[in-house]
Amino acid sequence: MKEHQTTSKNKHTMIINKLILSCMFFIFLLYLILRTNSPSFNLKNLPIHSSTSSTCNKIPPSLAEALFHYAATNITPQQKHDEISMTFRVLEKKSPCNFLIFGLGFDSLMWSSFNHNGRTIFIEEDKDWIEKITKEVPTKIEAYHYTYETKLDQATELLNIGRREDSCKIVGDPRNSKCPLALKNLPKQVYEIEWDVIMVDAPTGSSFDQPGRMNVIYTAGLLARNKENGETDVFVHDCKRYAEDKFSRSFLCEEYIREEVRYLRHFTIPSYRSGLIKSFCP
């Protein structure tokens, strides 16, 4: 995520993006409040008129702080509003849920807020960046540091290994995998939690001396398949770059692509734990 930050932006574009983000927050807050007070509430059935309630429904403090934070700063999210909307629609249905994000950025508070009352964890490669972001946001963010050992110039070699080795087609806990692509020493929370949504927007991968996202994409697919039951929505950002495109199509599988907007690709991956699905990709 960090590699997407820019120091100067068109002022008009920044204002428009902030307005869009603020509107999304307000819609989400309204939905959250109504859903909390009425479990059967559905946005499609929103009444035009409503009677005065005897109770005062307050915006949850963490969401109010997040909204104020973005309204009061000149920060623009790294992803475009239509990319954000794609993930937002999934979180709207699934939250509160378990949301794993590879990458930490100025939009991290937004993602945590969209998953209000759920658990959102960030994995970031830069310790200084973690310190900077966590100091600047008004609410606590759960972020962990991880050092990647690959380089982007290994992408083609790793892609061939992943396609060739039988060990890379076996579904299970990544820590027990013999596939060279599996990340085995991520923070323990990554392996102990069943993830409903995973976003891959890190590590950095715009130049050959950076880690690249090859292993993260493969591991995200393994975590999704090894989930006890249900589907996992996996989002891969910068999907038009070589590594992100090739690895997501090969190991998250083209058949599981649900949608693609700009540079964000959405996969829906089923659980393989029942044993009914035999092939790594359909």
Buried (B, 14 or more C-beta within 10 A) or exposed (E): BBBBEEEEEEEEEBEEBBEBBEEBBEEBBBBBBBBEEEEEEEEEEEEEEEEEEEEEEEBBEBBBBBBEBBEEEEBBBBBBBEBBBBBBEBBBEBBBBBBBBBBBBBBBBBBBBBBBEBBBBBBBBBEEBBEEBBEBBEBEBEBBBBEBEBBBEBBEEBBEBBEEBEBBBBBBEBEEBEBBBBBBEBBEBBBEBBBBBBBBBBBBBEEEEBBBBBBBBBBBBBBBBBBEEEBBBBBBBBBEBEBBBBBBBBBBBEEBBBEBBBBBBBBBBBBBBEEEBEEBBE
